[in-house]
Amino acid sequence: MKNVISGIALLLLSTTALAQGYIQSDTTINKTIKLKESFELQFVHCPGCGYSWGLMKKCDSTVISIQLVSDEVMAGNGPVGGHYISTYKYTGLATGSYLLEYFYRRPWLKEYLFKCSLTIIVE
């Protein structure tokens, strides 16, 4: 099982290495925005293998709005078994500091391959 996971992780990293700016591995992001201001993040995932990025705890939608803007096949990949880029838009609705933790995993398993810690400070 470890070899399969390692192989998938290596494939994911090697095919997405050219796409700088995408969240594809362990990442820590600190973002400061103004009230009602928005920004976007892009996550690379492989739904055909069952792996996707997801929040472990639901975010309070009255303080941070999270909207899926697009979910597109990554250039050079096919729609079946290929890598996708999901773009999310974050909007600060209330002042404060908010930690969102995303995990790259198969939803039916407890372990994860990568973690993205996103701290949003809304002023």
Protein Blocks (a to p, Z undefined) as FASTA:
>chain_A
ZZmmmmmmmmmmmmmmmmghiacbdcdddddddehiacdddddddfknopacddfbdcdf
klbccddfbdcddehiafehpacddddddddfbgcddddddddddfkbmbdfbdcddddd
dZZ
